[in-house]
Amino acid sequence: SMKIMGYDDNILSANYSEFADVPADSDICRYINEAKRLGYISGKGNGEFGPKDELSYNDAIVIVVSALGAKGIAAEKGGYSAGYLYAAKRLNLKHDSIDNTTAITNADMIKILYAQLFAYTAFDPNDGIEIDTEEYVLEKHLGVKKVSGKVRQAGNILLNSDAGLTDTDGRITVGSTVLYTDEPHLNLLGLHIDAYYKEIKGKNIFLCADTSDNNITVVDSKDF
């Protein structure tokens, strides 16, 4: 969650530990220290964090909602755990309800962290907490942008000899946006996708694509 919010290893110190059961030389210490400083976590009491304890779904939501800046919204709606679930919904943090008595799996946590990428963030403009719906975490903190549209070009292959495009390797064109890539991605040609990219040295570099909006039917010749 800390990495997603843009915190880099180089700016986090691990010369000490906020908790007695977290060694200062451990890989996770720097993130736990910063999360504690920012109020995302408080530990289990008695100066301990419980790094090997199981984590419930609602506890995970508390950490992510806090990282997104919405602890105040959660508090207004009753705090743990209903208030945090309410705040998660307001932040567009899409999640499935899981029994709080059941420890989440690594796969569950990955889903929550993935959802965090497409959530909004909250901020305090001095007169109450508001939610920034202009940018997702993905763009605001990691610089990754999204463009949606039909793939009109994949490498040197154009869709229906599309006018206005140049059949050049090393790029795909989504709608009117040219993205640069080392792979041809011919499998995307003609599909409507959500493409994610990042500007690097003046070029929009293609990172990945979501093709889930396409209903694709595969027909085998033996069916005829």
Backbone as CSV, one residue per row, in Angstrom:
resi,resn,N_x,N_y,N_z,CA_x,CA_y,CA_z,C_x,C_y,C_z
1,SER,0.827,-1.203,0.000,0.000,0.000,0.000,0.866,1.259,0.000
2,MET,1.994,1.214,0.731,2.901,2.354,0.763,3.536,2.581,-0.609
3,LYS,3.957,1.507,-1.268,4.549,1.617,-2.600,3.559,2.233,-3.574
4,ILE,2.289,1.809,-3.499,1.264,2.297,-4.403,1.063,3.804,-4.252
5,MET,1.210,4.301,-3.027,1.016,5.728,-2.789,2.249,6.544,-3.138
6,GLY,3.261,5.879,-3.736,4.392,6.611,-4.266,5.594,6.720,-3.353
7,TYR,5.600,6.001,-2.236,6.742,6.070,-1.337,7.878,5.206,-1.874
8,ASP,9.063,5.770,-1.926,10.226,5.098,-2.493,11.149,4.617,-1.370
9,ASP,11.841,3.514,-1.625,12.755,2.967,-0.631,13.760,4.003,-0.138
10,ASN,14.206,4.857,-1.038,15.284,5.777,-0.718,14.887,6.877,0.258
11,ILE,13.582,7.147,0.394,13.169,8.234,1.277,12.637,7.731,2.600
12,LEU,12.634,6.413,2.780,12.143,5.841,4.027,13.318,5.325,4.848
13,SER,13.383,5.741,6.081,14.488,5.345,6.947,14.140,4.107,7.753
14,ALA,15.111,3.224,7.925,14.909,2.026,8.740,16.030,1.892,9.760
15,ASN,16.474,3.033,10.308,17.527,3.004,11.316,17.000,2.645,12.696
16,TYR,15.709,2.586,12.816,15.081,2.251,14.090,13.768,1.555,13.782
17,SER,13.101,1.062,14.804,11.804,0.419,14.618,10.791,1.008,15.579
18,GLU,9.584,1.240,15.077,8.496,1.751,15.905,7.927,0.670,16.823
19,PHE,8.202,-0.590,16.504,7.616,-1.697,17.264,8.695,-2.679,17.714
20,ALA,8.531,-3.198,18.915,9.530,-4.097,19.494,9.673,-5.402,18.727
21,ASP,8.596,-5.855,18.049,8.651,-7.143,17.366,8.956,-7.002,15.865
22,VAL,9.394,-5.822,15.444,9.802,-5.599,14.052,11.272,-5.195,14.050
23,PRO,12.182,-6.079,13.654,13.613,-5.739,13.644,13.903,-4.548,12.732
24,ALA,14.773,-3.665,13.187,15.101,-2.470,12.411,15.782,-2.798,11.090
25,ASP,16.415,-3.980,11.013,17.104,-4.350,9.774,16.260,-5.227,8.856
26,SER,14.960,-5.366,9.154,14.092,-6.180,8.317,13.639,-5.394,7.090
27,ASP,13.238,-6.114,6.053,12.824,-5.476,4.795,11.575,-4.618,4.956
28,ILE,10.715,-4.983,5.892,9.434,-4.291,6.024,9.461,-3.141,7.011
29,CYS,10.553,-3.008,7.776,10.571,-2.037,8.871,10.326,-0.612,8.391
30,ARG,10.961,-0.201,7.318,10.845,1.187,6.849,9.409,1.530,6.479
31,TYR,8.682,0.563,5.907,7.289,0.809,5.517,6.373,0.859,6.736
32,ILE,6.651,-0.007,7.691,5.851,-0.017,8.921,6.069,1.274,9.699
33,ASN,7.328,1.733,9.774,7.616,2.990,10.466,6.828,4.150,9.866
34,GLU,6.864,4.249,8.530,6.199,5.372,7.862,4.690,5.266,7.974
35,ALA,4.162,4.048,7.876,2.723,3.848,8.026,2.267,4.240,9.434
36,LYS,3.076,3.939,10.420,2.767,4.328,11.800,2.817,5.848,11.939
37,ARG,3.850,6.477,11.368,3.992,7.929,11.468,2.817,8.656,10.836
38,LEU,2.319,8.112,9.714,1.218,8.742,8.994,-0.145,8.395,9.567
39,GLY,-0.178,7.474,10.518,-1.443,7.115,11.145,-2.230,6.047,10.422
40,TYR,-1.599,5.339,9.487,-2.294,4.282,8.757,-2.497,3.056,9.638
41,ILE,-1.555,2.824,10.550,-1.625,1.676,11.453,-1.307,2.150,12.859
42,SER,-1.702,1.356,13.847,-1.409,1.701,15.240,-0.779,0.549,16.006
43,GLY,-0.741,-0.642,15.393,-0.197,-1.795,16.084,-1.238,-2.486,16.937
44,LYS,-0.806,-3.518,17.661,-1.723,-4.329,18.456,-1.691,-3.980,19.939
45,GLY,-0.911,-2.976,20.303,-0.783,-2.592,21.699,0.504,-3.120,22.312
46,ASN,0.867,-2.573,23.473,2.070,-2.985,24.193,3.334,-2.826,23.340
47,GLY,3.309,-1.868,22.412,4.480,-1.610,21.601,4.767,-2.656,20.546
48,GLU,3.791,-3.487,20.228,3.984,-4.548,19.249,3.112,-4.333,18.021
49,PHE,3.591,-4.858,16.889,2.871,-4.749,15.625,2.193,-6.056,15.222
50,GLY,2.832,-7.180,15.536,2.283,-8.475,15.137,2.499,-8.782,13.674
51,PRO,3.745,-8.716,13.179,3.985,-8.902,11.748,3.591,-10.277,11.216
52,LYS,3.510,-11.264,12.093,3.157,-12.614,11.655,1.706,-12.974,11.975
53,ASP,0.973,-12.013,12.528,-0.440,-12.261,12.845,-1.269,-12.292,11.574
54,GLU,-2.390,-12.987,11.641,-3.314,-12.989,10.506,-4.028,-11.634,10.432
55,LEU,-4.393,-11.250,9.208,-5.057,-9.972,8.967,-6.473,-10.222,8.469
56,SER,-7.429,-9.539,9.065,-8.809,-9.684,8.604,-9.061,-8.769,7.421
57,TYR,-10.127,-9.044,6.702,-10.488,-8.221,5.546,-10.750,-6.779,5.970
58,ASN,-11.515,-6.598,7.028,-11.835,-5.245,7.469,-10.593,-4.490,7.919
59,ASP,-9.643,-5.189,8.546,-8.395,-4.541,8.951,-7.624,-4.053,7.723
60,ALA,-7.624,-4.863,6.656,-6.941,-4.467,5.421,-7.596,-3.230,4.821
61,ILE,-8.929,-3.183,4.860,-9.648,-2.020,4.341,-9.309,-0.773,5.150
62,VAL,-9.149,-0.918,6.470,-8.776,0.215,7.320,-7.434,0.794,6.874
63,ILE,-6.462,-0.078,6.616,-5.135,0.382,6.206,-5.211,1.142,4.887
64,VAL,-5.923,0.578,3.906,-5.983,1.203,2.582,-6.776,2.508,2.623
65,VAL,-7.907,2.529,3.313,-8.708,3.756,3.422,-7.901,4.851,4.118
66,SER,-7.137,4.478,5.144,-6.289,5.453,5.848,-5.224,6.002,4.910
67,ALA,-4.623,5.125,4.113,-3.600,5.555,3.160,-4.175,6.496,2.108
68,LEU,-5.448,6.329,1.802,-6.109,7.178,0.812,-6.608,8.492,1.411
69,GLY,-6.382,8.688,2.712,-6.690,9.964,3.349,-8.104,10.124,3.860
70,ALA,-8.830,9.024,4.018,-10.255,9.138,4.357,-10.601,8.651,5.768
71,LYS,-9.645,8.705,6.688,-9.951,8.297,8.069,-11.056,9.168,8.672
72,GLY,-11.054,10.466,8.303,-12.070,11.366,8.841,-13.469,10.991,8.390
73,ILE,-13.603,10.605,7.120,-14.903,10.176,6.596,-15.364,8.922,7.320
74,ALA,-14.429,7.990,7.547,-14.765,6.756,8.250,-15.214,7.041,9.678
75,ALA,-14.537,7.977,10.336,-14.876,8.324,11.719,-16.278,8.920,11.817
76,GLU,-16.627,9.751,10.832,-17.953,10.370,10.819,-19.061,9.341,10.688
77,LYS,-18.743,8.202,10.081,-19.744,7.158,9.857,-19.596,5.985,10.831
78,GLY,-18.957,6.239,11.968,-18.931,5.225,13.014,-17.613,4.505,13.190
79,GLY,-16.608,4.829,12.371,-15.309,4.205,12.551,-15.293,2.737,12.167
80,TYR,-14.539,1.959,12.917,-14.362,0.533,12.602,-15.647,-0.238,12.929
81,SER,-16.109,-1.068,11.991,-15.575,-1.280,10.670,-16.515,-0.697,9.581
82,ALA,-17.765,-0.430,9.993,-18.768,0.049,9.029,-18.362,1.379,8.396
83,GLY,-17.760,2.267,9.207,-17.360,3.569,8.689,-16.285,3.456,7.619
84,TYR,-15.373,2.512,7.801,-14.306,2.330,6.817,-14.836,1.680,5.541
85,LEU,-15.788,0.795,5.678,-16.395,0.185,4.491,-17.182,1.235,3.707
86,TYR,-17.833,2.150,4.422,-18.549,3.252,3.777,-17.558,4.148,3.030
87,ALA,-16.462,4.495,3.698,-15.455,5.349,3.074,-14.850,4.677,1.844
88,ALA,-14.643,3.362,1.919,-14.092,2.625,0.776,-14.997,2.757,-0.437
89,LYS,-16.297,2.692,-0.206,-17.255,2.836,-1.305,-17.193,4.238,-1.886
90,ARG,-17.108,5.246,-1.033,-17.015,6.636,-1.497,-15.753,6.862,-2.329
91,LEU,-14.700,6.158,-2.003,-13.412,6.320,-2.682,-13.308,5.507,-3.966
92,ASN,-14.394,4.819,-4.307,-14.396,3.958,-5.487,-13.478,2.747,-5.303
93,LEU,-13.222,2.392,-4.038,-12.401,1.223,-3.746,-13.310,0.002,-3.826
94,LYS,-13.309,-0.636,-4.964,-14.217,-1.749,-5.207,-13.733,-2.969,-4.446
95,HIS,-14.623,-3.544,-3.672,-14.245,-4.687,-2.864,-15.455,-5.577,-2.635
96,ASP,-15.189,-6.816,-2.310,-16.244,-7.768,-2.003,-16.329,-7.941,-0.497
97,SER,-17.544,-8.110,0.008,-17.710,-8.317,1.438,-17.199,-9.700,1.826
98,ILE,-16.374,-9.728,2.842,-15.842,-10.975,3.362,-16.078,-10.983,4.865
99,ASP,-16.405,-12.138,5.421,-16.632,-12.268,6.851,-15.391,-11.791,7.598
100,ASN,-15.567,-10.798,8.477,-14.429,-10.228,9.176,-13.729,-11.228,10.082
101,THR,-14.379,-12.318,10.409,-13.757,-13.311,11.285,-12.798,-14.208,10.519
102,THR,-12.816,-14.112,9.197,-11.957,-14.955,8.361,-10.719,-14.188,7.925
103,ALA,-9.564,-14.774,8.149,-8.317,-14.132,7.718,-8.255,-14.128,6.193
104,ILE,-7.781,-13.032,5.634,-7.686,-12.949,4.181,-6.443,-13.689,3.690
105,THR,-6.507,-14.106,2.450,-5.379,-14.786,1.829,-4.497,-13.764,1.108
106,ASN,-3.343,-14.205,0.643,-2.489,-13.327,-0.158,-3.220,-12.849,-1.405
107,ALA,-4.018,-13.748,-1.991,-4.779,-13.382,-3.189,-5.798,-12.294,-2.877
108,ASP,-6.448,-12.380,-1.710,-7.412,-11.351,-1.302,-6.713,-10.001,-1.170
109,MET,-5.529,-10.002,-0.566,-4.796,-8.752,-0.358,-4.363,-8.151,-1.678
110,ILE,-3.961,-8.991,-2.615,-3.583,-8.496,-3.942,-4.774,-7.816,-4.606
111,LYS,-5.975,-8.400,-4.457,-7.176,-7.793,-5.035,-7.443,-6.421,-4.417
112,ILE,-7.251,-6.308,-3.107,-7.486,-5.035,-2.428,-6.479,-3.985,-2.899
113,LEU,-5.208,-4.385,-3.008,-4.176,-3.449,-3.453,-4.387,-3.053,-4.910
114,TYR,-4.843,-4.005,-5.736,-5.145,-3.678,-7.137,-6.281,-2.662,-7.193
115,ALA,-7.304,-2.868,-6.354,-8.425,-1.927,-6.317,-7.957,-0.545,-5.879
116,GLN,-6.937,-0.488,-5.019,-6.418,0.791,-4.562,-5.876,1.628,-5.717
117,LEU,-5.353,0.982,-6.734,-4.820,1.700,-7.891,-5.895,2.528,-8.583
118,PHE,-7.143,2.052,-8.523,-8.241,2.711,-9.234,-9.202,3.408,-8.275
119,ALA,-8.708,3.713,-7.089,-9.503,4.438,-6.102,-9.166,5.922,-6.162
120,TYR,-10.025,6.736,-5.557,-9.768,8.162,-5.426,-9.027,8.416,-4.119
121,THR,-8.548,9.630,-3.944,-7.930,10.011,-2.682,-8.740,11.127,-2.041
122,ALA,-8.621,11.237,-0.725,-9.325,12.282,0.015,-8.310,13.307,0.514
123,PHE,-8.762,14.535,0.709,-7.883,15.576,1.222,-8.702,16.513,2.093
124,ASP,-8.025,17.310,2.883,-8.688,18.230,3.813,-8.439,19.670,3.375
125,PRO,-9.461,20.335,2.791,-9.301,21.730,2.346,-9.606,22.735,3.462
126,ASN,-9.415,22.311,4.709,-9.605,23.134,5.913,-11.058,23.280,6.358
127,ASP,-12.002,22.911,5.509,-13.403,23.031,5.919,-14.119,21.688,5.786
128,GLY,-13.365,20.610,5.957,-13.966,19.279,5.862,-13.298,18.445,4.789
129,ILE,-13.272,17.145,4.989,-12.604,16.251,4.053,-13.406,16.113,2.773
130,GLU,-12.735,16.236,1.645,-13.354,16.064,0.345,-12.621,14.982,-0.429
131,ILE,-13.276,14.457,-1.441,-12.695,13.394,-2.244,-12.343,13.935,-3.624
132,ASP,-11.116,13.683,-4.039,-10.645,14.115,-5.349,-11.040,13.062,-6.380
133,THR,-12.023,13.382,-7.210,-12.507,12.423,-8.208,-11.920,12.695,-9.595
134,GLU,-10.914,13.564,-9.661,-10.323,13.903,-10.956,-9.313,12.860,-11.419
135,GLU,-8.587,12.276,-10.459,-7.545,11.319,-10.813,-7.590,10.111,-9.885
136,TYR,-7.287,8.948,-10.446,-7.112,7.750,-9.635,-5.718,7.785,-9.006
137,VAL,-5.516,6.943,-8.009,-4.200,6.800,-7.387,-3.141,6.473,-8.435
138,LEU,-3.518,5.640,-9.393,-2.591,5.189,-10.423,-1.926,6.358,-11.132
139,GLU,-2.708,7.383,-11.447,-2.165,8.548,-12.142,-1.578,9.560,-11.171
140,LYS,-2.280,9.815,-10.089,-1.882,10.873,-9.169,-0.563,10.578,-8.482
141,HIS,-0.353,9.328,-8.114,0.838,8.997,-7.337,1.897,8.223,-8.120
142,LEU,1.498,7.555,-9.186,2.458,6.751,-9.940,2.697,7.260,-11.357
143,GLY,1.920,8.259,-11.778,2.133,8.839,-13.094,1.663,7.983,-14.249
144,VAL,0.838,6.971,-13.950,0.336,6.085,-15.006,-1.031,6.588,-15.467
145,LYS,-1.178,6.788,-16.773,-2.424,7.313,-17.326,-3.179,6.229,-18.095
146,LYS,-4.448,6.497,-18.347,-5.283,5.535,-19.069,-5.906,6.189,-20.288
147,VAL,-5.961,5.455,-21.397,-6.687,5.895,-22.575,-7.565,4.733,-23.032
148,SER,-8.793,5.034,-23.381,-9.733,3.999,-23.819,-10.085,4.214,-25.285
149,GLY,-10.238,3.120,-26.017,-10.623,3.230,-27.416,-10.281,1.983,-28.197
150,LYS,-10.577,2.029,-29.474,-10.283,0.894,-30.360,-8.829,0.963,-30.811
151,VAL,-8.197,-0.194,-30.847,-6.820,-0.278,-31.321,-6.833,-0.239,-32.846
152,ARG,-6.388,0.874,-33.408,-6.421,1.096,-34.856,-5.136,0.653,-35.535
153,GLN,-4.100,0.485,-34.739,-2.804,0.103,-35.287,-2.057,-0.733,-34.263
154,ALA,-1.435,-1.804,-34.725,-0.560,-2.619,-33.889,0.705,-2.886,-34.693
155,GLY,1.777,-2.181,-34.360,3.010,-2.297,-35.149,2.789,-1.803,-36.561
156,ASN,3.187,-2.610,-37.552,3.027,-2.184,-38.948,1.729,-2.679,-39.575
157,ILE,0.802,-3.126,-38.743,-0.503,-3.585,-39.228,-1.560,-2.544,-38.872
158,LEU,-2.279,-2.068,-39.881,-3.326,-1.079,-39.677,-4.695,-1.741,-39.780
159,LEU,-5.643,-1.211,-39.038,-7.005,-1.723,-39.076,-7.707,-1.168,-40.308
160,ASN,-8.040,-2.043,-41.262,-8.726,-1.634,-42.486,-7.986,-0.528,-43.234
161,SER,-6.652,-0.636,-43.273,-5.830,0.383,-43.943,-6.209,1.779,-43.482
162,ASP,-6.336,1.940,-42.182,-6.803,3.169,-41.555,-6.025,4.390,-42.065
163,ALA,-6.757,5.320,-42.640,-6.134,6.533,-43.167,-5.600,7.384,-42.018
164,GLY,-4.513,8.043,-42.261,-3.950,8.936,-41.256,-2.940,8.271,-40.347
165,LEU,-2.767,6.948,-40.469,-1.797,6.234,-39.654,-0.630,5.763,-40.512
166,THR,0.516,5.669,-39.881,1.712,5.192,-40.564,2.043,3.794,-40.065
167,ASP,2.291,2.881,-41.008,2.572,1.501,-40.617,4.025,1.394,-40.121
168,THR,4.201,1.739,-38.845,5.523,1.785,-38.247,5.599,0.813,-37.081
169,ASP,6.667,0.026,-37.026,6.872,-0.866,-35.897,7.104,-0.065,-34.621
170,GLY,6.873,-0.724,-33.485,7.201,-0.096,-32.209,6.141,0.815,-31.650
171,ARG,4.911,0.677,-32.132,3.843,1.515,-31.588,2.494,0.837,-31.763
172,ILE,1.552,1.224,-30.912,0.146,0.891,-31.134,-0.635,2.192,-31.008
173,THR,-1.738,2.282,-31.727,-2.572,3.480,-31.681,-3.932,3.112,-31.115
174,VAL,-4.277,3.735,-29.998,-5.558,3.507,-29.330,-6.393,4.765,-29.507
175,GLY,-7.473,4.669,-30.308,-8.204,5.873,-30.670,-7.278,6.770,-31.472
176,SER,-6.987,7.934,-30.929,-6.056,8.854,-31.599,-4.729,8.962,-30.857
177,THR,-4.538,8.135,-29.841,-3.334,8.212,-29.009,-2.300,7.178,-29.435
178,VAL,-1.111,7.640,-29.745,-0.015,6.751,-30.131,0.779,6.375,-28.888
179,LEU,0.958,5.064,-28.693,1.733,4.558,-27.568,2.903,3.739,-28.108
180,TYR,4.042,3.891,-27.500,5.244,3.223,-27.992,5.503,1.938,-27.207
181,THR,5.944,0.914,-27.921,6.140,-0.394,-27.317,7.170,-1.200,-28.108
182,ASP,7.827,-2.135,-27.428,8.799,-3.006,-28.102,8.137,-4.223,-28.743
183,GLU,6.868,-4.479,-28.363,6.157,-5.646,-28.873,5.066,-5.209,-29.855
184,PRO,4.736,-6.037,-30.854,3.719,-5.644,-31.842,2.291,-5.671,-31.302
185,HIS,1.981,-6.576,-30.354,0.646,-6.685,-29.761,-0.447,-6.824,-30.828
186,LEU,-0.207,-7.679,-31.793,-1.174,-7.891,-32.872,-2.504,-8.420,-32.357
187,ASN,-2.485,-9.089,-31.203,-3.718,-9.645,-30.636,-4.697,-8.562,-30.180
188,LEU,-4.224,-7.326,-30.087,-5.090,-6.231,-29.640,-5.756,-5.492,-30.799
189,LEU,-5.312,-5.727,-32.002,-5.826,-4.984,-33.149,-7.338,-5.159,-33.289
190,GLY,-8.051,-4.034,-33.360,-9.500,-4.056,-33.523,-10.285,-4.138,-32.229
191,LEU,-9.609,-4.390,-31.115,-10.307,-4.503,-29.836,-10.483,-3.133,-29.193
192,HIS,-11.514,-3.014,-28.380,-11.696,-1.815,-27.559,-11.034,-2.096,-26.216
193,ILE,-10.034,-1.295,-25.870,-9.255,-1.577,-24.674,-9.122,-0.345,-23.789
194,ASP,-8.767,-0.593,-22.544,-8.263,0.440,-21.650,-6.753,0.236,-21.613
195,ALA,-6.014,1.162,-22.178,-4.563,1.044,-22.238,-3.936,1.937,-21.182
196,TYR,-2.948,1.404,-20.487,-2.250,2.154,-19.449,-0.839,2.474,-19.935
197,TYR,-0.434,3.717,-19.739,0.857,4.156,-20.252,1.477,5.199,-19.332
198,LYS,2.771,5.409,-19.514,3.482,6.401,-18.711,4.409,7.193,-19.623
199,GLU,4.444,8.506,-19.421,5.323,9.345,-20.227,6.755,9.243,-19.719
200,ILE,7.643,8.804,-20.580,9.051,8.665,-20.241,9.880,9.325,-21.339
201,LYS,10.637,10.333,-20.970,11.486,11.066,-21.909,10.700,11.549,-23.121
202,GLY,9.506,12.089,-22.873,8.707,12.690,-23.931,7.890,11.728,-24.762
203,LYS,7.963,10.422,-24.463,7.181,9.439,-25.205,6.197,8.730,-24.278
204,ASN,5.007,8.449,-24.814,4.009,7.693,-24.058,4.294,6.205,-24.226
205,ILE,4.812,5.588,-23.177,5.224,4.187,-23.229,4.085,3.288,-22.777
206,PHE,3.681,2.368,-23.641,2.603,1.419,-23.346,3.049,0.455,-22.253
207,LEU,2.176,0.260,-21.230,2.495,-0.637,-20.124,1.684,-1.927,-20.171
208,CYS,0.371,-1.785,-20.265,-0.499,-2.960,-20.294,-1.883,-2.539,-20.756
209,ALA,-2.768,-3.517,-20.943,-4.110,-3.216,-21.439,-5.134,-4.109,-20.770
210,ASP,-6.321,-3.558,-20.569,-7.464,-4.316,-20.059,-8.412,-4.529,-21.232
211,THR,-8.662,-5.794,-21.579,-9.525,-6.119,-22.726,-10.848,-6.712,-22.280
212,SER,-11.191,-6.556,-21.009,-12.358,-7.256,-20.455,-13.689,-6.788,-21.022
213,ASP,-13.708,-5.606,-21.666,-14.968,-5.106,-22.233,-15.334,-5.781,-23.549
214,ASN,-14.445,-6.588,-24.081,-14.692,-7.238,-25.366,-15.338,-8.605,-25.172
215,ASN,-16.393,-8.852,-25.924,-17.010,-10.177,-25.951,-16.511,-10.892,-27.198
216,ILE,-15.568,-11.795,-26.992,-14.908,-12.454,-28.109,-15.397,-13.888,-28.243
217,THR,-15.839,-14.245,-29.437,-16.266,-15.607,-29.731,-15.262,-16.257,-30.661
218,VAL,-14.738,-17.397,-30.259,-13.776,-18.127,-31.076,-14.502,-19.240,-31.805
219,VAL,-14.403,-19.243,-33.128,-15.086,-20.251,-33.945,-14.054,-21.163,-34.563
220,ASP,-14.209,-22.451,-34.379,-13.298,-23.429,-34.954,-13.891,-23.943,-36.256
221,SER,-13.058,-24.124,-37.281,-13.571,-24.547,-38.610,-14.248,-25.907,-38.559
222,LYS,-13.904,-26.734,-37.591,-14.516,-28.066,-37.530,-15.970,-28.010,-37.116
223,ASP,-16.426,-26.810,-36.658,-17.837,-26.675,-36.285,-18.733,-26.574,-37.499
224,PHE,-18.163,-26.444,-38.705,-18.965,-26.258,-39.920,-18.944,-27.500,-40.780
